[in-house]
Amino acid sequence: MFFLLRIQTFVRFMRGNCPQTILTDLDPGLRDAIQTDLPATKHVISVWNILSKVYSWFFQPLGSRFAEFKSEFDTLCRLETTEEFELQWNQMISVFRFNADKHIVLLYSFRSSWAPSYTRGYLLARMATTVYSKSVDGFLKGIFNAQTCLRSFFEQVSISANFQNQARPEMQYMYTKTCIPIEEHARSILTPFVFNEFQHELALSMQYATSEMANGSYIVRHFKKMDGERLVIWVPEDEQIHCSCKEFESSGLLCRHALRVFIVKNYFQLPEKYYLNRWRRESSLVFYEENGTQHSNDDWIPEFQCLMENLFAESSITRERSDYARSELTKQVARILNEVGNMPEAEGVAMDVTLSPNG
Ligand SMILES: [Zn+2]
């Protein structure tokens, strides 16, 4: 009942539009409410959320066999098809004699929500990845405590979002990494975060060979790996592309296999429909500061912007650097925000916040 009312309020708030996908924690009550009120919505639980429970549930009963179990469980999370999942799951149950374990029963009953072989192809926009889940978790832990009220929570989120918007108006840290015209075009459209992901796939696409089939589709293979070939279906009439890895359907970003086919077909720009609105710079939230830029004449802001530009330039060189910088920055900024928010609003000598005539 508790969840049902909240979901109904959420749907009303969305003017009756139900989401395609909903990401939640593992909770049977929540699942039942979603099945009742959002029957057409795919319910997904991040694998990270599941993996974070695996240790506490199975370490003690398994003892020295836990590492072997964890390795089997990780393999389950990498399988592509539901048939492979079912087979591997049954093997795991019999090897570890888990038939009556309540947590195993719970995990199995939720498998269509957390196992990637069941969730692949549903739009998650990269929000179920471990990196994203950890970053959200870290951010929330940084701004939440037992005394945090809902209003303060929204204020903190808003301040953090505005901070990120302020810090990214320049394109100078979005370096191109290839000479492929598609990359230059994508740079003018995508937000920095998504461009970085796109760039990664585009660079890797050069490691794949294509073979055209009689019906106009392509088999795409990595130059080293003999297995894992992908079928890319190409429909020329309306420039549709579908890859068997279902990356575009899952994340809204084209995979390396589909990009390879676009390159082979001499595309210099991707069709517009492959740049989803949610990933476009023009659709991202624009920062509008109320009351003008009343503190912009403070000396520390340009100095800080300069530091941030250097940080973005250095961080964008590798994915590892960028992930680290993003995670640390989010944590530290959330911590400072918390501390600043707890400081008194009035001080002995009032800060001069008037704008200079040419400020
Ligand atoms: Zn693909």
Residues whose N, C-alpha, C, O or C-beta is under 5 A from the ligand:
A	BS01	ZN	R230 C243 C245 C255 H257 A258
